[in-house]
Structures are given as structure tokens and as C-alpha cells.
Amino acid sequence: MEESTLSFEDASIEMQDFEVRQEKKYDRLWRIGEGGSVDQHPVVWEGKVYFGCLNRNIYCLDASSGEVVWKFRVEERICISSPVINEGILYIGSYDRNMYALDANTGEMLWKFQTERPVLDSAVVVNGKVCFGSMDRNFYALDAKTGELIWKFNTRAEIISIPTVHDDCVIFGSYDNYLYCVYSETGALKWKFRTRQEVVGSDYAIKNGVLYLAAYDNLLYALDVENGTILWKKKVANYGIESGTVIHGDLLLLANEDGVLFGMDLDGNVKWRFTTTKPLGQPVVYNDMIFITSEDMNLYCINLYGKLLWKYKTQGMTWWMPTVSDGVVFFGSYDCHLYALDTVAGGVIWKFRTEGSPSYVPPPYEGFVVEMKVQENDLEEEVKKTYDLGTLAEDELSTSEYTSRLTYQVSTQYCSKGKYQVNSHEEEF
């Protein structure tokens, strides 16, 4: 049985209807543990590759050999806040609440700016400002050279969102369910758009005046980028969307937590699907090849028509966006390695082992419940007999429909056991 297929092997039941419901806020990202795992989008600059690690180190490696050039240690772990380099300065956030600015050549710290809570996602640099969000609910703009605060914009919840720059504005999401567009010079609000769940994750692709937003409410939205009005929306997931949208020509790429990568046209019509068994990261396109990581421990290389070209399996989950440069794809894994592979055949050029053991990561679906309905006459006779029907009122015996709840185990695999419920009486099968 594939892990992404709902199945009941222990009972003969025809499923009539089901619904996936999110039961709590998506808090997985800030519960990731310390260790040597690499959950980063590495950056390549002037022959060197840079990345942060959950062991508190920022690494600079020679891109051709994997040898360490320098490393810098911060006070807490670094997860999805990937490095950004502008004019020779590297910017990166940490669970220790700081945004750091380092000399990209030497690793020397130039300045750091402390927020009130962890900085869990990447920054952008626009017009001499470093812009980023924090879990303290604020979006900040700092002077890129000095780290001095220029302005900040408050939302009503945590911000774990890579900003997107468009003209004179910065666009970012918040756990208060809104996507915000603010002016980069002043931080004044231009527009905001409300979804039904938290807006978390990566970049927002823009083309022909349309912004493509994938939110955790399982919907893909097309918005007018000038005013934030909705043009259309489509459901494209069951278990949330944390990855950003990517456009290559007229191909719109979107990966979801269900383990599906969609290839769509710009109107949201599906051209093809590439399916794995675990949540996917954000895709990257290079020379008509799509590279994407998955929590099933594989890096996949597929063509623009959704066909697999090759895959490389690590010994730990891989999730965040890879980086491709000069025929080499760089990506990290929870097996405590950063990998450099040949893009054509997937051969290993080198791999770098970090210090520490694999980090703990909470299961991806623990906040979801699948509710299913089955007809009474579909129940196996032996399952019916497990109920204490003598305790039920006469009118309750004629109930034609039972509700079943399917929950997930602590692992990311689906649980094949459910529960039938009749009022307060329930029995596992």
C-alpha cells in the first residue's frame, strides 16, 4: 500500500464521503529540533555555497570541492531562514530572534538585529533595505548596511513567509490568514487579502499583473497584484500548501503537502501531476528540468511534462528548495549532509557532513483529521456486533449513517485503523 493512499485493510467498508479538517494551527516549523540536519535553500555566490544548519552554524563551502571556507556560529538553530547575499553581505535569521549580517567572504559579523521572537524565514533586500518577518508578528525593514530599524509593520499573528518584491512594494503572508502588500519605502499598507487559513511559506509568482498565492487553506488564488482583488481560486490540496508558486514560461508549478506537484497553465488548469508519497518542497527549473525535494528522502529531476528523469535518495527527509548553478544541484537533507549532484545524471560530485545527529521534526499531518461517512448496511456483521446496542434507544437503532474518524499515527504514514462512533459508544476495528 502506498503511503499516500487511504485504505482500510482490516474491514470491508465502502467509503461514501470524506472530508479533511485542520484541527489546530500549523506549528510544525517552530518545533523542529536542534541537530545537524540541513533544512535550507543554499545560496551560491562567487564560487562558494552558503547555508545554515540546525546545529547553529552558518557554513561557507567551496562550491567545486565541498571544502569549508569558513563557518559562523549563532546562539540558536537555523532552519528555513536561508541566506540572502547582496553586495557581498550575507543576511540570515535564526531561532535566537536575530537577523544577522555577515561579510560573505570572511564570515565576520557586521551587525545583528534582535526581534522579540524567532526569525524563521528568509529576507529580501530592496532599495538598500533588508525586509523580513518574525514570529513576534512584525515585518521589519532595516538599513542593509547598518542594521538600523527604518520601519516595521504589525500583523495579528506570526510571520513565516519569504517576501516577494514587486515594483515599489513587498508582499508577505501572516498566520493571521492575510497576504499583505506594503510599500517598501514607508511600510504603509497598499492592500491585504484574506484567506481561510494561515499564509505560510515561500515566494508568490507574478506574471501579467496576476499574483499566484498558494495558502494553507488548500486553495490556489489568482489576485490582481495592483489591488489584491481575487480573479479566481481553485482547490489544489487536502493537507495544506507551504510551498510557493513558480512560473516558467506559461507553466505554473505548485507543490503541496499531499505530495503532488502540479503543472498548470496560467488559468489554473491542470496539465499534469507528478505524485510522491510525502510532502514536497518548492520546485526549481533549470535547463528545462524541474528539481524538487520530498520528505520521502528523494531529490527528483523531472521534465517540463511531468515525467521522471532521475531521482537520488538520501538517508533523511529532504524538503526545502534546492539551488542549481553551473550544472550542479545543491540541496540539504535531514541526514546531516549538503549534497552536490550532477544535474544531467544525478551523480554525486561531493557531499558535506555537518556536525551533529539528525534533528527531530514533527509529523506533517498531526494537525489534520479525516472524517468519513459509511452507510449502516455497508458495515460487516461482525463489526455491528461489537456495539452494545442494548444501551441505545429504539429510535437510535434506526440510524442510517455512522461517522468514522481516521487519524494519523505519529509517523507520516497513514493509519489504516479507524473508529466507528454511535453516540458515545465506539469500537476499534
Solvent accessible surface area in square Angstrom, and as a share of the most:
residue,aa,sasa,rsa
1,M,130,0.58
2,E,108,0.49
3,E,44,0.20
4,S,33,0.21
5,T,68,0.40
6,L,46,0.23
7,S,31,0.20
8,F,43,0.18
9,E,127,0.57
10,D,79,0.41
11,A,16,0.13
12,S,73,0.47
13,I,34,0.17
14,E,109,0.49
15,M,80,0.36
16,Q,82,0.36
17,D,84,0.43
18,F,85,0.35
19,E,108,0.48
20,V,27,0.15
21,R,85,0.31
22,Q,35,0.15
23,E,89,0.40
24,K,89,0.38
25,K,95,0.40
26,Y,14,0.05
27,D,28,0.15
28,R,15,0.05
29,L,9,0.05
30,W,51,0.18
31,R,82,0.30
32,I,3,0.01
33,G,18,0.18
34,E,79,0.35
35,G,10,0.10
36,G,0,0.00
37,S,0,0.00
38,V,2,0.01
39,D,5,0.03
40,Q,2,0.01
41,H,43,0.19
42,P,0,0.00
43,V,27,0.15
44,V,40,0.23
45,W,57,0.20
46,E,122,0.55
47,G,48,0.46
48,K,32,0.14
49,V,0,0.00
50,Y,0,0.00
51,F,0,0.00
52,G,0,0.00
53,C,0,0.00
54,L,0,0.00
55,N,13,0.07
56,R,71,0.26
57,N,9,0.05
58,I,0,0.00
59,Y,1,0.00
60,C,0,0.00
61,L,0,0.00
62,D,49,0.25
63,A,17,0.13
64,S,92,0.59
65,S,52,0.33
66,G,8,0.08
67,E,116,0.52
68,V,73,0.42
69,V,73,0.42
70,W,25,0.09
71,K,103,0.44
72,F,44,0.18
73,R,138,0.51
74,V,8,0.04
75,E,101,0.45
76,E,49,0.22
77,R,38,0.14
78,I,0,0.00
79,C,3,0.02
80,I,2,0.01
81,S,1,0.01
82,S,4,0.02
83,P,3,0.02
84,V,35,0.20
85,I,30,0.15
86,N,56,0.29
87,E,134,0.60
88,G,17,0.16
89,I,17,0.09
90,L,0,0.00
91,Y,2,0.01
92,I,1,0.01
93,G,0,0.00
94,S,1,0.01
95,Y,14,0.05
96,D,11,0.06
97,R,100,0.36
98,N,1,0.01
99,M,0,0.00
100,Y,5,0.02
101,A,0,0.00
102,L,0,0.00
103,D,39,0.20
104,A,0,0.00
105,N,78,0.40
106,T,86,0.50
107,G,7,0.07
108,E,110,0.49
109,M,76,0.34
110,L,79,0.39
111,W,24,0.09
112,K,91,0.39
113,F,40,0.17
114,Q,99,0.44
115,T,7,0.04
116,E,128,0.58
117,R,97,0.36
118,P,27,0.17
119,V,1,0.00
120,L,3,0.01
121,D,4,0.02
122,S,6,0.04
123,A,4,0.03
124,V,23,0.13
125,V,34,0.19
126,V,14,0.08
127,N,100,0.51
128,G,46,0.44
129,K,15,0.06
130,V,0,0.00
131,C,0,0.00
132,F,0,0.00
133,G,3,0.03
134,S,0,0.00
135,M,2,0.01
136,D,15,0.08
137,R,115,0.42
138,N,14,0.07
139,F,0,0.00
140,Y,9,0.03
141,A,0,0.00
142,L,0,0.00
143,D,45,0.23
144,A,6,0.05
145,K,119,0.50
146,T,73,0.42
147,G,8,0.08
148,E,119,0.53
149,L,82,0.41
150,I,80,0.41
151,W,23,0.08
152,K,107,0.46
153,F,33,0.14
154,N,96,0.49
155,T,3,0.02
156,R,148,0.54
157,A,12,0.10
158,E,12,0.05
159,I,1,0.00
160,I,0,0.00
161,S,1,0.01
162,I,15,0.08
163,P,2,0.01
164,T,19,0.11
165,V,61,0.35
166,H,41,0.18
167,D,109,0.56
168,D,72,0.37
169,C,2,0.01
170,V,0,0.00
171,I,0,0.00
172,F,0,0.00
173,G,0,0.00
174,S,0,0.00
175,Y,12,0.05
176,D,14,0.07
177,N,28,0.14
178,Y,30,0.11
179,L,0,0.00
180,Y,11,0.04
181,C,2,0.01
182,V,0,0.00
183,Y,76,0.29
184,S,0,0.00
185,E,97,0.43
186,T,89,0.52
187,G,9,0.08
188,A,51,0.40
189,L,76,0.38
190,K,69,0.29
191,W,18,0.06
192,K,100,0.42
193,F,27,0.11
194,R,126,0.46
195,T,4,0.02
196,R,158,0.58
197,Q,57,0.25
198,E,7,0.03
199,V,0,0.00
200,V,5,0.03
201,G,1,0.01
202,S,3,0.02
203,D,45,0.23
204,Y,9,0.03
205,A,15,0.12
206,I,49,0.25
207,K,62,0.26
208,N,125,0.64
209,G,37,0.35
210,V,27,0.16
211,L,0,0.00
212,Y,6,0.02
213,L,0,0.00
214,A,5,0.04
215,A,0,0.00
216,Y,3,0.01
217,D,9,0.04
218,N,24,0.12
219,L,12,0.06
220,L,0,0.00
221,Y,7,0.03
222,A,0,0.00
223,L,0,0.00
224,D,39,0.20
225,V,3,0.02
226,E,88,0.40
227,N,79,0.40
228,G,5,0.05
229,T,72,0.42
230,I,78,0.39
231,L,93,0.46
232,W,60,0.21
233,K,111,0.47
234,K,70,0.30
235,K,130,0.55
236,V,14,0.08
237,A,7,0.05
238,N,49,0.25
239,Y,11,0.04
240,G,0,0.00
241,I,0,0.00
242,E,2,0.01
243,S,3,0.02
244,G,3,0.03
245,T,4,0.02
246,V,26,0.15
247,I,39,0.20
248,H,69,0.31
249,G,48,0.46
250,D,98,0.51
251,L,16,0.08
252,L,0,0.00
253,L,0,0.00
254,L,0,0.00
255,A,0,0.00
256,N,2,0.01
257,E,3,0.01
258,D,20,0.11
259,G,0,0.00
260,V,22,0.13
261,L,0,0.00
262,F,16,0.07
263,G,0,0.00
264,M,0,0.00
265,D,38,0.20
266,L,31,0.15
267,D,90,0.46
268,G,4,0.04
269,N,74,0.38
270,V,59,0.34
271,K,118,0.50
272,W,34,0.12
273,R,149,0.54
274,F,24,0.10
275,T,82,0.48
276,T,8,0.05
277,T,37,0.21
278,K,24,0.10
279,P,0,0.00
280,L,0,0.00
281,G,0,0.00
282,Q,9,0.04
283,P,1,0.01
284,V,29,0.17
285,V,33,0.19
286,Y,51,0.19
287,N,110,0.57
288,D,86,0.44
289,M,26,0.11
290,I,0,0.00
291,F,0,0.00
292,I,0,0.00
293,T,0,0.00
294,S,0,0.00
295,E,10,0.04
296,D,22,0.11
297,M,61,0.27
298,N,10,0.05
299,L,0,0.00
300,Y,16,0.06
301,C,0,0.00
302,I,0,0.00
303,N,36,0.18
304,L,37,0.18
305,Y,164,0.62
306,G,9,0.09
307,K,133,0.57
308,L,85,0.42
309,L,89,0.44
310,W,30,0.10
311,K,111,0.47
312,Y,51,0.19
313,K,114,0.48
314,T,3,0.02
315,Q,149,0.66
316,G,9,0.09
317,M,25,0.11
318,T,1,0.00
319,W,11,0.04
320,W,9,0.03
321,M,20,0.09
322,P,0,0.00
323,T,18,0.11
324,V,24,0.14
325,S,27,0.17
326,D,137,0.71
327,G,23,0.22
328,V,26,0.15
329,V,0,0.00
330,F,4,0.02
331,F,1,0.01
332,G,7,0.07
333,S,0,0.00
334,Y,11,0.04
335,D,17,0.09
336,C,0,0.00
337,H,33,0.15
338,L,0,0.00
339,Y,6,0.02
340,A,0,0.00
341,L,0,0.00
342,D,46,0.24
343,T,3,0.02
344,V,116,0.66
345,A,74,0.57
346,G,8,0.08
347,G,39,0.37
348,V,69,0.40
349,I,84,0.43
350,W,24,0.08
351,K,108,0.46
352,F,31,0.13
353,R,120,0.44
354,T,4,0.02
355,E,83,0.37
356,G,42,0.41
357,S,72,0.47
358,P,87,0.55
359,S,10,0.07
360,Y,126,0.48
361,V,34,0.20
362,P,0,0.00
363,P,15,0.09
364,P,6,0.04
365,Y,6,0.02
366,E,72,0.32
367,G,11,0.10
368,F,11,0.05
369,V,7,0.04
370,V,0,0.00
371,E,49,0.22
372,M,3,0.01
373,K,91,0.39
374,V,4,0.02
375,Q,65,0.29
376,E,50,0.23
377,N,126,0.65
378,D,36,0.19
379,L,11,0.06
380,E,55,0.24
381,E,99,0.44
382,E,110,0.49
383,V,15,0.09
384,K,59,0.25
385,K,148,0.63
386,T,64,0.37
387,Y,17,0.07
388,D,79,0.41
389,L,77,0.38
390,G,76,0.73
391,T,76,0.44
392,L,21,0.11
393,A,53,0.41
394,E,151,0.68
395,D,109,0.57
396,E,56,0.25
397,L,84,0.42
398,S,87,0.56
399,T,54,0.31
400,S,71,0.46
401,E,74,0.33
402,Y,20,0.08
403,T,56,0.32
404,S,2,0.02
405,R,67,0.24
406,L,1,0.01
407,T,63,0.37
408,Y,28,0.11
409,Q,95,0.42
410,V,129,0.74
411,S,56,0.36
412,T,29,0.17
413,Q,88,0.39
414,Y,23,0.09
415,C,23,0.14
416,S,31,0.20
417,K,107,0.45
418,G,3,0.03
419,K,77,0.33
420,Y,3,0.01
421,Q,60,0.27
422,V,11,0.07
423,N,100,0.51
424,S,102,0.66
425,H,56,0.25
426,E,82,0.37
427,E,72,0.32
428,E,106,0.47
429,F,38,0.16
